[in-house]
C-alpha cells in the first residue's frame, strides 16, 4: 500500500472512530439503562443484535458463544432467577441494618421489593395512609387467645398434632378485638385460622392513634401481614388479632405459638428479629399460614 493510500486510510479510520464515538454517546444518552441491562443479560442478546454490541463495547468470543448457546435454553429458565430461602437470607443480610432499628424509607422500599419478588405478594409499609410504628422488630411468644366464651386449653385443639402447643396456655383475657366467635357452635374455620396464625402489634404506638383511635382500631382488626424471619427465610401470613406487647418488654410485636414455631422463634425470651409488612388483599383470597419462597 502506497503512503498516500495509507494516509487516506488513516484519515478515514479517524473519521469513522470519531463517528462511532458520537453514535455511542447518543445511544447511551437515550438508552443507557437499557444497554446496561442488555450487557448484563448476554444470554438473551444474540438474536440479531450484533450491531447493538458494536455500539456498546467489544465482547469476548466466549461471551458470544454463551449467548449463542443460551438460545437453546427454555425461555422460562432465562426469565427469572432461582429463588431459595438461602438466596433470600443472603439478600436481606445486605439490605438490613446491623442492629434491629426502625428502617429508613429507602431500606423499606428496597426490602419490600425483595420480599414481593420472593413471595409474589403486594406488600406495603403503609396501607390506606395507615402504618405501624416500625416494620422491623423483635418478636416474642404469645399465648393462645380465647376464641369464644369458655374456650380453654383442653378444648382448644382439633388434632392430636396441635396439642404440642398446649404448654403455651390460653391468655386470661380476650384479645384486643374480643372473641372470634360468640360460641363454640358458631366458631368457623376462618375463626380458627385467625387465632392460630395471629400476631400482636402495638397499635397504640401507630402514627395518628391519639388523634383517631377508632379508625385505626377498625383498620388493624384481622389485617393480614407477611412476617419473615430474615435469618432463615421462613415466612408466614398472619393476621393482627391482639394489641401489644408493652414497650417495657423490649419486644416490638408478638406471635402465636404456631407462628413462633414455624418461624423458628420458639423461645420468646430470644426476641428474634422479623420483618412484617401489610398485604394488599381486599378480596380476602390469601390464606393464612406458612408461605414458601416462589
C-alpha distance (Angstrom), angle and dihedral (degrees) to the residues before:
residue distance angle dihedral
X1 . . .
X2 3.82 . .
X3 3.79 120.9 .
X4 3.80 89.8 -113.6
X5 3.78 92.8 55.0
X6 3.81 90.5 44.3
X7 3.79 90.1 53.5
X8 3.82 90.7 50.2
X9 3.78 90.3 47.9
X10 3.80 91.4 50.5
X11 3.80 90.5 48.4
X12 3.80 92.2 50.4
X13 3.80 90.7 47.0
X14 3.79 90.5 54.6
X15 3.79 91.3 48.7
X16 3.81 92.9 49.8
X17 3.81 91.7 45.5
X18 3.79 90.3 51.3
X19 3.79 90.2 46.8
X20 3.82 92.3 48.9
X21 3.80 91.6 51.0
X22 3.80 90.5 51.2
X23 3.81 90.5 50.1
X24 3.79 90.4 48.8
X25 3.79 90.5 50.2
X26 3.80 92.2 50.5
X27 3.79 93.2 46.4
X28 3.79 93.5 49.2
X29 3.79 90.9 47.4
X30 3.79 90.9 56.7
X31 3.80 103.3 28.7
X32 3.81 106.8 18.7
X33 3.80 95.9 128.2
X34 3.79 92.4 48.6
X35 3.79 92.9 49.2
X36 3.79 92.1 51.5
X37 3.79 89.9 51.6
X38 3.80 91.7 46.6
X39 3.77 92.6 49.1
X40 3.82 90.1 52.1
X41 3.79 90.4 49.8
X42 3.77 100.8 54.4
X43 3.78 92.4 152.0
X44 3.81 88.9 69.6
X45 3.76 98.0 43.7
X46 3.76 113.4 75.8
X47 3.79 98.2 83.1
X48 3.77 99.6 112.3
X49 3.80 92.2 -46.9
X50 3.81 103.0 121.9
X51 3.78 90.6 114.7
X52 3.80 90.6 55.6
X53 3.79 90.6 54.8
X54 3.77 90.0 54.0
X55 3.78 89.7 55.6
X56 3.80 93.4 54.2
X57 3.78 113.6 36.2
X58 3.82 142.0 -51.4
X59 3.77 112.9 -70.8
X60 3.76 123.3 -148.3
X61 3.79 118.5 -117.4
X62 3.82 89.7 -118.5
X63 3.82 90.7 57.3
X64 3.79 91.4 51.3
X65 3.78 90.2 48.6
X66 3.80 90.8 51.8
X67 3.78 90.9 49.0
X68 3.80 90.7 50.4
X69 3.78 91.6 49.5
X70 3.81 90.9 48.0
X71 3.80 90.6 63.2
X72 3.80 87.8 76.3
X73 3.83 92.6 51.9
X74 3.83 116.1 102.9
X75 3.81 110.8 -98.1
X76 3.82 93.5 -126.8
X77 3.79 90.8 58.9
X78 3.81 90.6 54.7
X79 3.79 98.9 44.4
X80 3.79 100.8 63.0
X81 3.82 132.3 30.9
X82 3.78 117.8 -126.0
X83 3.80 110.5 -90.9
X84 3.79 119.3 -153.1
X85 3.77 135.3 160.1
X86 3.80 88.1 -107.7
X87 3.81 94.0 55.1
X88 3.82 89.5 46.4
X89 3.80 91.6 52.9
X90 3.79 90.7 48.8
X91 3.80 93.3 48.7
X92 3.80 94.1 47.0
X93 3.80 91.1 48.9
X94 3.81 88.3 62.6
X95 3.81 93.1 46.7
X96 3.81 103.3 44.1
X97 3.82 125.7 80.3
X98 3.79 118.6 -105.7
X99 3.81 91.5 -110.1
X100 3.81 130.2 35.5
X101 3.78 100.1 -92.4
X102 3.81 129.9 143.2
X103 3.79 109.8 -78.3
X104 3.77 123.3 -113.0
X105 3.80 119.3 -120.7
X106 3.80 90.1 -103.6
X107 3.81 92.5 49.8
X108 3.81 91.5 48.7
X109 3.79 92.1 50.3
X110 3.80 92.3 49.6
X111 3.80 94.5 46.8
X112 3.80 93.3 44.8
X113 3.80 88.9 55.1
X114 3.80 90.9 49.6
X115 3.81 94.9 48.3
X116 3.81 92.4 43.2
X117 3.80 89.6 55.2
X118 3.79 93.9 46.8
X119 3.81 97.7 45.2
X120 3.80 101.4 27.6
X121 3.80 93.2 -126.7
X122 3.79 136.0 130.2
X123 3.80 103.7 -118.0
X124 3.77 131.8 -174.5
X125 3.78 138.7 -176.0
X126 3.79 86.7 -158.9
X127 3.78 124.4 32.4
X128 3.82 125.6 -179.2
X129 3.82 87.0 -4.5
X130 3.81 90.2 -61.0
X131 3.78 129.1 113.7
X132 3.78 144.9 162.4
X133 3.79 122.8 -109.1
X134 3.82 90.9 -100.2
X135 3.82 143.0 -2.7
X136 3.81 100.1 -148.0
X137 3.77 119.6 54.9
X138 3.78 151.2 125.0
X139 3.79 116.5 -73.7
X140 3.80 125.1 -154.0
X141 3.79 134.8 -171.2
X142 3.81 121.8 -85.6
X143 3.78 130.7 -167.5
X144 3.78 125.4 -112.5
X145 3.80 115.4 -83.5
X146 3.80 125.6 -125.9
X147 3.79 105.7 -105.9
X148 3.81 96.0 -167.0
X149 3.83 136.3 0.1
X150 3.80 109.5 -65.6
X151 3.82 95.9 17.8
X152 3.82 108.2 150.6
X153 3.78 134.8 170.7
X154 3.81 93.2 -93.3
X155 3.81 91.3 57.9
X156 3.77 97.2 36.7
X157 3.81 101.7 87.9
X158 3.78 131.6 64.5
X159 3.81 99.6 -174.0
X160 3.79 131.9 49.1
X161 3.79 90.5 -127.2
X162 3.81 92.2 59.8
X163 3.80 93.2 55.4
X164 3.80 88.2 81.6
X165 3.81 85.8 79.5
X166 3.81 92.1 58.2
X167 3.84 94.7 98.6
X168 3.82 88.7 68.2
X169 3.80 89.1 69.7
X170 3.80 129.3 -157.5
X171 3.80 122.4 -72.8
X172 3.82 111.7 -108.8
X173 3.79 93.5 -128.7
X174 3.76 135.9 45.3
X175 3.77 123.1 -91.4
X176 3.79 121.3 -96.4
X177 3.82 91.0 -88.3
X178 3.79 96.8 42.8
X179 3.77 126.1 -120.5
X180 3.79 121.0 -10.1
X181 3.83 90.0 -135.4
X182 3.80 136.2 11.9
X183 3.81 93.0 -123.3
X184 3.79 142.8 -1.7
X185 3.80 89.3 -100.5
X186 3.81 91.4 56.2
X187 3.80 94.3 47.2
X188 3.81 109.9 119.8
X189 3.79 132.3 -161.4
X190 3.80 88.0 -106.9
X191 3.81 90.1 55.5
X192 3.79 91.3 50.1
X193 3.81 92.2 50.7
X194 3.80 92.9 46.3
X195 3.79 92.0 56.3
X196 3.78 93.9 40.3
X197 3.81 95.3 54.0
X198 3.80 100.8 32.9
X199 3.77 131.8 135.5
X200 3.79 130.2 -161.9
X201 3.81 117.1 -136.7
X202 3.83 130.5 -179.5
X203 3.79 96.8 -106.0
X204 3.80 87.8 168.9
X205 3.82 89.5 66.7
X206 3.80 94.9 51.9
X207 3.82 117.6 115.8
X208 3.80 111.1 -89.8
X209 3.81 96.4 16.4
X210 3.80 95.0 126.0
X211 3.80 91.9 48.1
X212 3.82 98.6 45.3
X213 3.83 113.3 8.3
X214 3.82 94.6 157.1
X215 3.79 94.2 59.4
X216 3.79 93.1 46.5
X217 3.81 91.8 44.2
X218 3.81 89.6 57.3
X219 3.81 92.7 43.8
X220 3.80 96.2 52.5
X221 3.83 96.4 47.0
X222 3.83 107.1 117.2
X223 3.80 90.3 -20.5
X224 3.80 109.5 168.7
X225 3.79 120.8 -122.6
X226 3.78 136.1 178.0
X227 3.81 109.3 -126.1
X228 3.81 116.5 -165.8
X229 3.78 132.0 -173.2
X230 3.83 100.9 -143.9
X231 3.79 91.8 -162.3
X232 3.82 96.3 63.6
X233 3.80 104.8 12.9
X234 3.79 94.4 -119.1
X235 3.80 116.0 144.8
X236 3.77 139.4 -175.7
X237 3.78 134.2 -169.6
X238 3.78 105.3 -129.3
X239 3.78 136.1 173.8
X240 3.80 128.7 -134.4
X241 3.80 106.2 -112.0
X242 3.79 103.5 150.8
X243 3.78 140.6 31.5
X244 3.78 123.8 -121.8
X245 2.92 165.8 -10.0
X246 3.81 107.3 -144.0
X247 3.81 116.2 -113.5
X248 3.79 93.2 -118.5
X249 3.83 91.0 65.6
X250 3.79 91.2 70.2
X251 3.82 89.6 -128.9
X252 3.79 123.9 116.2
X253 3.80 99.3 -158.6
X254 3.78 140.4 -4.0
X255 3.79 135.1 -131.8
X256 3.79 134.5 -152.0
X257 3.81 116.8 -107.1
X258 3.81 88.9 -100.9
X259 3.80 93.5 49.9
X260 3.79 92.2 48.5
X261 3.79 91.9 47.3
X262 3.79 95.3 51.1
X263 3.79 93.7 45.8
X264 3.81 88.2 47.6
X265 3.78 92.0 -118.2
X266 3.79 93.4 122.3
X267 3.79 96.1 142.5
X268 3.80 106.5 69.1
X269 3.80 91.6 -164.0
X270 3.80 89.0 67.9
X271 3.79 90.8 66.3
X272 3.76 92.1 -158.2
X273 3.82 122.2 -161.6
X274 3.80 122.5 -102.0
X275 3.78 137.1 172.6
X276 3.80 118.0 -131.5
X277 3.79 129.5 -174.5
X278 3.80 135.8 169.3
X279 3.80 118.0 -99.7
X280 3.77 118.9 -139.9
X281 3.83 102.4 -132.7
X282 3.81 109.1 143.2
X283 3.81 92.1 160.8
X284 3.83 93.4 51.8
X285 3.80 91.3 -127.7
X286 3.82 99.6 133.6
X287 3.79 113.3 92.1
X288 3.76 123.2 -132.5
X289 3.78 120.3 -118.3
X290 3.81 138.0 56.1
X291 3.79 118.8 -8.6
X292 3.78 126.2 -163.9
X293 3.78 129.3 -139.9
X294 3.80 108.0 -90.7
